């Protein structure tokens, strides 16, 4: 869906011309899962793929270099429509053992329910008119990269 290798990411204060309705979602630091569950009567996760990957160099620099990583791509579904496309990169460590086989459970829900997880600042990108953000969650000694793209159907 989105070619992550060709995206140009920028710090959120360096990005201009973001539509107001999109900015409200991009800059919200609370749980995206919780916000979607509030907006939509029916919420679910469709796992598009989950596989071990070799990371592009810009992503590997964020995470534990040389560590096997799981790439998880999902669609977050609200009232039967894909509203967010998300991609997570989870290094395989002792810290992440409980996240590697979560199936259709939302990763964000699990991260936000842990008091030991911290989140770094957002970076923003635009993929052919679809706005997205990424940030690093730190669980124990492990950094997890989470990217979320807000699809047009979210704003209908």
Secondary structure, DSSP 8 states (H G I E B T S, - for coil): ---GGG---EEGGG-----HHHHHHHT--S-HHHHHHHH-SSEEEEEEEEEEE---HHHHTTS-TT--EEEEEEEEEETTEEEEEEEEEEE-SSTTGGGTT-TTS-HHHHHHT-TTEEE---EEEEETTEEEEEEEEEETTEEEEEEEEE-GGGG-
